[in-house]
Structures are given as C-alpha cells and as structure tokens.
Amino acid sequence: MILIDETVISDDIKEKHFVCDLEKCKGACCVEGDLGAPLEDSELSVLIDIYSRIKPYLSPEGVKVIEEQGVYVRDEEGDYSTPTIGDKECAYAIYDEKGILKCAIEQAYNDEVIDFKKPISCHLYPIRISKFEHYHALNYDQWSICTDACSLGEKLGVPVYKFLKEPLERAYGEEWYQKLEKEIEGK
C-alpha cells in the first residue's frame, strides 16, 4: 500500500501491467457492468453544458436514451452515472468503422469541439476510486474483459500507474503524480 497526501494506493497499481487493446476487447468496458460510467458531482453540469455540442457525435439510440432519461441518471444509492442503452452500452458510446466502441465525448474533445475529455472514471479505468471522509482509496479493478490489456501491458512492460499517468495527473495533479513515481521508483 502506498500513501500519498490523502490517497491510499493499492500495490496492484504499481505491480500489475495494463495497456488497453481495443482491437481485441472492442471497448467492452463501455458495455459491460451494472450501470453506466460513474460520474463526479462536478461533471453533471459539464454534461448539461456540452450536450448540444456532442449530440451530433452520438448514435440515434444514444440521443433517444439521453433525451428520455437525461444526460445523467441517479441510481438507487444516490450515485450518478451515464445512462445506458437497454441496460448495456453507455449512451455516449459510439461504434467506429471496425465495430470498436469509443466515447463520443472524447471524440468531440479530440475534434476540439469541447474542452472536457470524458468522465474521470472512464479516463482512470482500470483504477476505481472509493471516496471516504478523509481519504481516497485507489484500487486496480481486475476484470476478465481486460485480459488482453493485461497481456499487452505485460508484454510492453507498462505498469498501471504509467499507463494512467495523464488521468492520474488530471485527478490529483502533476505534483501528486511525481510523488507517486518517487515512491514507486525511488527517484
């Protein structure tokens, strides 16, 4: 376990390897699971603000679901997430020409239509954050749909924390990430 500021980081984040292999998994993390992508409270107003600009990127089914349910939904536990199409893929997921699911929000970001990349829970995956009163616990979420990502990460020698440098810096800042690197690598 690694302690940095108000975060507790699982050893798996430094020890396990991971590099997304979309050619093999086809974006299964956008389909599998009980709910859509978990959302931060601060992301709710962002989704409302950007919806009209990302709408052209969405599938007709995604637009229909969002216009029926809203840009986000609240579950029975009071947590927010993205709506899903038929309790399967995220309403913001779109298929590319190879049948790979990608994020319409991220595509709009890449096209410089918006300045919000995607929900932080998606950007940080396979790290999941549990928030407690005085700290955050960062854990590696090992899931069978990501077996190919684990194999590719192992082959390339890329640990989870290095693969997720950008989203970790987005979530906690560059200084925090430098402390994490120093703790793990002894720099």
Backbone bond lengths (Angstrom), bond angles and torsions (degrees), N, CA, C in turn:
res aa  C-N    CA-C-N  psi(-1)  N-CA   C-N-CA  omega(-1)  CA-C   N-CA-C  phi
1 M - - - 1.441 - - 1.529 108.80 -
2 I 1.316 115.35 139.14 1.463 121.60 -179.39 1.522 108.00 -117.05
3 L 1.323 116.64 134.75 1.458 121.81 178.30 1.521 109.34 -113.83
4 I 1.330 115.78 122.96 1.459 121.38 175.98 1.520 107.21 -137.60
5 D 1.324 114.79 120.64 1.464 121.01 -178.26 1.530 109.03 49.89
6 E 1.316 117.86 -123.50 1.468 120.74 -179.26 1.524 111.56 -101.89
7 T 1.336 115.84 34.69 1.460 119.59 178.35 1.525 110.49 -126.03
8 V 1.321 114.60 144.37 1.461 123.20 174.31 1.524 105.39 -116.99
9 I 1.330 116.29 118.81 1.453 121.30 -173.31 1.530 109.68 -111.56
10 S 1.304 115.66 125.88 1.458 122.33 178.29 1.523 110.66 -61.62
11 D 1.330 116.43 142.24 1.466 121.46 176.71 1.529 111.64 -59.68
12 D 1.339 117.41 -27.53 1.466 120.33 179.05 1.524 111.85 -57.71
13 I 1.318 117.67 -30.20 1.464 121.76 -177.66 1.530 110.91 -66.97
14 K 1.319 117.19 -28.33 1.467 119.39 175.25 1.527 111.71 -93.73
15 E 1.319 118.37 -27.50 1.462 121.55 -172.25 1.529 114.87 -93.27
16 K 1.325 117.04 -32.72 1.474 120.70 -178.15 1.523 109.85 -84.13
17 H 1.320 115.68 155.88 1.464 122.10 -179.84 1.528 109.28 -112.65
18 F 1.355 114.48 150.39 1.464 118.35 -175.17 1.530 109.66 -164.74
19 V 1.313 116.56 130.56 1.460 123.82 168.17 1.527 105.90 -147.95
20 C 1.327 116.79 119.00 1.467 120.28 -179.14 1.522 110.46 -51.37
21 D 1.326 115.44 138.54 1.455 122.29 178.67 1.530 107.24 -126.38
22 L 1.334 115.13 74.64 1.465 121.17 -174.19 1.522 113.40 -61.12
23 E 1.298 117.09 -28.12 1.472 119.96 178.07 1.533 110.47 -60.77
24 K 1.325 116.41 -30.91 1.464 120.04 -177.55 1.526 112.72 -95.48
25 C 1.334 118.19 -44.25 1.472 119.44 -175.25 1.524 112.62 -86.20
26 K 1.333 117.28 -18.96 1.466 123.35 178.66 1.530 113.39 63.46
27 G 1.346 117.03 22.12 1.468 120.19 179.23 1.515 113.15 78.64
28 A 1.317 116.35 32.95 1.464 121.49 -176.06 1.531 113.18 -56.81
29 C 1.338 117.74 -27.74 1.470 119.29 -178.81 1.523 111.76 -66.31
30 C 1.338 117.82 -16.06 1.464 121.25 176.84 1.528 111.80 -84.67
31 V 1.339 116.41 -5.50 1.462 121.69 -177.68 1.524 111.79 -117.29
32 E 1.321 115.84 -45.57 1.464 121.28 -173.49 1.527 111.59 -73.01
33 G 1.311 115.45 154.95 1.456 120.21 175.68 1.516 111.90 115.57
34 D 1.320 114.59 175.55 1.462 120.88 -176.56 1.526 113.37 -85.36
35 L 1.336 116.38 -30.69 1.457 121.96 -175.03 1.516 109.70 -135.03
36 G 1.336 115.59 -179.04 1.451 120.16 171.76 1.518 109.72 -75.30
37 A 1.308 116.05 -167.25 1.465 121.40 -179.17 1.526 110.16 -68.80
38 P 1.334 117.71 131.81 1.470 120.00 175.04 1.526 109.99 -60.50
39 L 1.334 116.00 142.71 1.456 121.85 -178.84 1.514 111.30 -121.90
40 E 1.325 115.28 144.26 1.455 122.31 172.51 1.529 107.68 -80.01
41 D 1.327 117.15 151.08 1.466 120.16 176.75 1.522 111.19 -54.94
42 S 1.329 116.78 -38.85 1.466 121.09 -178.42 1.528 112.63 -66.94
43 E 1.319 117.89 -18.77 1.460 121.05 -178.93 1.522 112.78 -84.75
44 L 1.313 117.94 -16.27 1.463 121.55 -176.48 1.524 111.17 -61.89
45 S 1.320 117.10 -49.95 1.465 120.25 -179.49 1.530 110.70 -67.90
46 V 1.317 117.02 -30.80 1.467 120.59 177.52 1.524 109.42 -63.16
47 L 1.331 117.27 -45.84 1.463 120.32 179.87 1.530 111.45 -62.38
48 I 1.323 115.73 -38.70 1.470 119.09 176.50 1.530 109.86 -62.00
49 D 1.326 116.35 -46.10 1.469 121.84 -177.12 1.529 113.34 -65.07
50 I 1.328 117.67 -36.75 1.471 119.88 -173.85 1.523 113.52 -94.70
51 Y 1.313 118.19 -7.25 1.468 119.96 -172.71 1.525 112.74 -53.58
52 S 1.307 118.58 -46.69 1.472 119.79 -176.36 1.525 111.47 -63.07
53 R 1.329 117.93 -28.72 1.465 121.06 -179.49 1.526 112.66 -84.03
54 I 1.334 117.14 -24.48 1.475 118.22 178.79 1.522 112.07 -95.88
55 K 1.322 116.65 -14.30 1.474 120.83 -178.19 1.528 112.70 -52.07
56 P 1.360 119.30 -41.80 1.474 118.12 179.19 1.530 114.25 -62.88
57 Y 1.310 117.60 -19.32 1.458 121.47 -179.86 1.536 112.30 -84.88
58 L 1.306 116.91 -18.57 1.465 121.74 -172.87 1.521 112.56 -78.33
59 S 1.319 114.86 156.76 1.463 119.84 173.31 1.532 108.35 -74.26
60 P 1.331 117.60 156.93 1.473 119.43 176.65 1.537 111.92 -56.31
61 E 1.345 116.34 -36.81 1.469 120.21 178.89 1.527 110.90 -66.93
62 G 1.331 116.08 -39.12 1.464 120.58 177.89 1.518 111.37 -63.78
63 V 1.319 116.76 -44.86 1.466 121.26 178.53 1.520 109.81 -60.25
64 K 1.324 116.63 -45.60 1.475 121.01 -178.78 1.534 110.79 -58.97
65 V 1.324 116.21 -47.83 1.468 120.41 -179.20 1.530 110.85 -63.34
66 I 1.323 116.93 -44.86 1.467 120.33 -178.91 1.520 110.44 -65.18
67 E 1.313 117.76 -39.22 1.463 119.43 -179.68 1.518 111.92 -72.85
68 E 1.321 117.58 -23.91 1.469 121.03 175.35 1.528 112.22 -83.42
69 Q 1.343 116.56 -41.86 1.467 120.60 -172.38 1.524 114.24 -103.70
70 G 1.330 116.93 -21.09 1.452 121.28 -175.19 1.516 110.81 107.10
71 V 1.352 116.21 169.19 1.469 120.56 -177.48 1.521 111.82 -72.36
72 Y 1.332 116.46 -14.18 1.462 122.24 173.96 1.518 107.87 -149.41
73 V 1.322 115.62 161.51 1.464 121.56 178.29 1.524 108.89 -127.75
74 R 1.323 115.18 159.70 1.461 121.52 178.01 1.520 108.21 -115.45
75 D 1.330 116.58 129.88 1.462 119.53 -178.62 1.524 111.24 -86.53
76 E 1.311 115.49 179.86 1.467 121.44 -176.76 1.531 113.11 -65.28
77 E 1.325 117.03 -18.36 1.466 120.80 177.93 1.525 112.01 -92.63
78 G 1.330 116.27 -0.97 1.453 120.41 178.74 1.515 114.66 89.01
79 D 1.339 117.42 7.74 1.458 121.68 178.92 1.530 109.69 -91.18
80 Y 1.318 115.70 152.62 1.460 121.24 -178.98 1.524 110.61 -101.80
81 S 1.337 114.72 147.22 1.461 120.60 176.33 1.523 108.75 -153.13
82 T 1.317 114.88 171.80 1.455 119.18 175.45 1.529 108.65 -75.01
83 P 1.328 117.26 148.53 1.467 118.91 175.36 1.528 110.29 -69.39
84 T 1.308 116.12 160.96 1.468 120.70 179.39 1.520 110.49 -123.29
85 I 1.307 114.80 156.57 1.455 122.17 177.18 1.520 107.22 -91.96
86 G 1.325 116.47 111.99 1.461 121.05 179.03 1.513 113.75 57.62
87 D 1.333 117.04 37.17 1.468 122.70 -178.71 1.529 112.05 57.49
88 K 1.328 116.02 29.76 1.463 120.66 177.71 1.510 109.36 -126.15
89 E 1.346 117.76 -109.65 1.458 118.72 -172.70 1.524 112.45 -69.03
90 C 1.318 113.24 151.01 1.449 122.52 176.23 1.528 108.52 -57.34
91 A 1.319 117.36 139.87 1.470 121.66 179.73 1.523 112.12 -62.82
92 Y 1.330 117.32 -19.92 1.466 121.44 179.53 1.530 112.38 -92.12
93 A 1.325 117.54 -0.34 1.459 121.88 -179.95 1.527 109.80 -81.68
94 I 1.314 115.03 140.86 1.459 121.43 177.25 1.526 108.53 -132.56
95 Y 1.312 115.94 148.53 1.463 121.11 178.04 1.523 109.62 -91.68
96 D 1.340 116.20 135.01 1.465 118.93 174.39 1.532 108.58 -88.52
97 E 1.319 116.12 -175.32 1.468 121.58 -176.50 1.531 112.91 -64.94
98 K 1.339 117.98 -18.10 1.468 121.85 178.48 1.531 112.22 -96.15
99 G 1.341 116.47 4.22 1.457 119.69 -179.01 1.516 113.51 79.99
100 I 1.334 116.46 17.38 1.463 121.50 179.23 1.520 108.96 -94.45
101 L 1.326 115.67 130.99 1.460 120.18 177.33 1.514 110.11 -75.42
102 K 1.309 115.32 132.63 1.456 122.25 176.54 1.518 107.93 -134.05
103 C 1.312 116.34 173.92 1.456 121.32 -175.74 1.531 110.79 -97.36
104 A 1.328 116.85 123.86 1.464 121.19 177.80 1.527 110.77 -64.42
105 I 1.324 116.49 -34.72 1.468 120.00 178.21 1.529 108.97 -62.24
106 E 1.329 116.16 -47.66 1.465 120.21 -179.48 1.527 111.22 -64.80
107 Q 1.332 117.25 -35.89 1.465 119.16 178.20 1.527 110.46 -64.55
108 A 1.322 117.37 -41.73 1.470 120.78 176.86 1.529 110.22 -63.61
109 Y 1.326 117.10 -38.15 1.465 121.82 176.15 1.534 110.46 -63.06
110 N 1.329 116.60 -47.14 1.467 121.01 179.83 1.532 111.56 -62.03
111 D 1.324 116.27 -31.16 1.463 121.65 177.93 1.535 111.85 -84.32
112 E 1.338 116.44 3.51 1.468 123.93 179.20 1.529 113.48 61.77
113 V 1.327 115.41 31.18 1.461 121.57 176.52 1.532 109.92 -85.34
114 I 1.326 116.13 -30.46 1.465 123.02 178.58 1.529 108.62 -135.68
115 D 1.337 116.58 166.33 1.469 119.41 179.05 1.529 112.43 -112.64
116 F 1.324 117.50 17.72 1.455 124.23 177.54 1.520 106.97 -111.09
117 K 1.339 117.11 118.65 1.467 120.02 -173.19 1.520 112.74 -69.56
118 K 1.304 117.61 -52.94 1.463 124.58 178.24 1.517 106.88 176.51
119 P 1.331 118.45 168.69 1.467 119.08 178.33 1.526 111.03 -55.15
120 I 1.311 116.06 140.08 1.465 121.06 -176.86 1.523 111.61 -60.58
121 S 1.328 118.01 -31.51 1.475 119.42 178.95 1.521 111.07 -63.41
122 C 1.320 117.22 -34.14 1.474 121.18 177.47 1.520 110.05 -74.14
123 H 1.320 115.52 -43.41 1.464 120.95 -177.49 1.535 110.82 -63.87
124 L 1.323 116.92 -34.92 1.466 121.73 -178.12 1.529 114.10 -84.70
125 Y 1.327 118.04 -10.53 1.457 118.46 -174.35 1.526 110.68 -59.93
126 P 1.334 120.48 132.74 1.452 131.67 20.99 1.535 115.90 -94.82
127 I 1.319 117.59 16.32 1.468 118.57 173.45 1.518 108.26 -85.28
128 R 1.311 115.74 133.70 1.459 122.49 173.23 1.525 107.39 -116.70
129 I 1.312 115.89 138.96 1.466 121.42 -177.98 1.524 109.53 -109.41
130 S 1.314 115.06 128.79 1.465 121.54 171.22 1.516 106.11 -105.43
131 K 1.321 115.41 126.32 1.467 119.83 -176.89 1.523 109.93 -102.55
132 F 1.312 114.12 127.89 1.450 121.73 177.68 1.525 107.90 -118.65
133 E 1.308 117.01 172.09 1.458 121.13 -174.40 1.530 113.16 -54.96
134 H 1.319 117.23 -42.63 1.464 120.02 -173.73 1.531 114.82 -114.50
135 Y 1.319 117.94 -1.08 1.461 119.80 -178.93 1.518 111.19 -161.14
136 H 1.328 114.87 165.57 1.459 123.33 172.75 1.517 108.23 -111.54
137 A 1.320 116.97 138.00 1.461 122.37 174.96 1.528 107.97 -106.51
138 L 1.327 116.81 121.30 1.461 122.48 179.02 1.521 108.27 -102.85
139 N 1.325 115.38 120.27 1.452 121.34 -177.79 1.520 110.93 -126.62
140 Y 1.310 114.55 147.76 1.459 121.86 175.66 1.520 107.47 -83.72
141 D 1.336 115.89 125.08 1.460 121.79 -178.68 1.522 108.33 -98.59
142 Q 1.322 115.80 94.49 1.459 120.25 -179.40 1.519 108.76 -80.79
143 W 1.331 116.10 124.39 1.449 122.15 -172.91 1.513 108.63 -136.94
144 S 1.308 117.72 139.04 1.468 121.24 -175.08 1.521 112.98 -59.19
145 I 1.318 118.73 -28.31 1.471 120.02 -179.48 1.529 111.98 -68.04
146 C 1.344 116.70 -13.50 1.467 121.00 -178.46 1.526 112.88 -105.72
147 T 1.315 117.78 18.74 1.461 121.27 179.43 1.526 111.56 -56.10
148 D 1.336 116.38 -42.50 1.467 119.77 179.93 1.525 111.21 -65.85
149 A 1.340 118.09 -35.11 1.470 121.59 177.68 1.527 110.38 -66.75
150 C 1.316 116.32 -36.67 1.474 120.05 177.44 1.524 109.99 -67.08
151 S 1.324 116.57 -42.99 1.469 120.76 179.13 1.522 111.33 -63.73
152 L 1.337 117.10 -43.44 1.463 120.35 179.82 1.532 110.33 -66.49
153 G 1.326 116.81 -42.10 1.466 120.08 177.42 1.520 111.80 -60.81
154 E 1.327 116.39 -40.59 1.470 121.68 177.53 1.526 110.23 -63.99
155 K 1.327 115.92 -46.69 1.462 121.27 -179.57 1.533 110.98 -59.98
156 L 1.342 116.35 -40.97 1.471 121.09 -177.58 1.528 112.64 -87.88
157 G 1.344 116.67 -9.69 1.458 120.75 179.71 1.521 113.76 70.61
158 V 1.336 116.73 37.08 1.462 121.16 -177.00 1.528 109.61 -109.28
159 P 1.342 117.45 109.16 1.452 119.91 176.93 1.533 111.24 -70.65
160 V 1.312 116.39 158.27 1.467 122.80 -177.93 1.523 111.28 -51.73
161 Y 1.336 118.12 -46.82 1.463 120.28 -175.38 1.532 112.13 -64.11
162 K 1.325 117.93 -30.65 1.468 120.05 177.88 1.527 110.66 -77.47
163 F 1.320 116.58 -40.35 1.464 120.27 177.48 1.529 110.33 -59.73
164 L 1.326 116.81 -34.80 1.461 121.67 -175.74 1.525 113.66 -103.80
165 K 1.313 117.44 26.53 1.466 120.98 -179.55 1.531 111.56 -55.23
166 E 1.323 117.82 -52.09 1.471 121.05 -176.99 1.531 112.60 -58.30
167 P 1.334 119.26 -51.57 1.465 117.61 179.70 1.532 113.85 -68.54
168 L 1.333 117.68 -31.06 1.466 119.13 175.92 1.528 110.33 -65.29
169 E 1.324 116.85 -40.05 1.465 120.11 176.09 1.524 110.57 -67.07
170 R 1.320 116.59 -37.88 1.474 120.41 176.98 1.524 110.52 -61.37
171 A 1.320 116.43 -41.55 1.466 121.12 -176.93 1.522 113.05 -76.98
172 Y 1.338 117.40 -40.37 1.466 120.33 -170.78 1.526 115.09 -123.63
173 G 1.320 117.78 -8.48 1.460 121.18 177.39 1.521 113.00 99.50
174 E 1.333 114.79 157.33 1.470 121.24 -179.17 1.523 112.01 -64.66
175 E 1.316 116.88 -40.30 1.471 120.10 -179.11 1.529 110.57 -62.18
176 W 1.326 116.38 -42.46 1.460 121.34 178.14 1.530 109.27 -60.25
177 Y 1.352 116.49 -45.58 1.456 119.95 -178.77 1.530 111.11 -63.32
178 Q 1.322 116.91 -38.83 1.462 120.29 177.58 1.531 110.91 -62.36
179 K 1.331 117.02 -37.26 1.472 120.67 176.03 1.530 110.03 -64.67
180 L 1.332 116.18 -40.07 1.464 120.51 178.36 1.522 110.42 -62.57
181 E 1.319 117.13 -47.54 1.468 120.74 177.85 1.525 111.12 -59.16
182 K 1.313 116.41 -45.11 1.466 120.50 -179.59 1.527 110.70 -61.31
183 E 1.321 116.83 -42.50 1.464 121.67 179.92 1.523 110.53 -63.63
184 I 1.331 117.08 -42.79 1.457 121.11 -176.55 1.523 112.18 -78.68
185 E 1.311 116.05 -44.75 1.458 120.45 -171.91 1.530 113.13 -96.84
186 G 1.339 117.37 -8.46 1.460 120.54 179.71 1.503 113.96 70.32
187 K 1.325 116.76 23.67 1.480 121.06 -179.65 1.511 111.49 -75.55
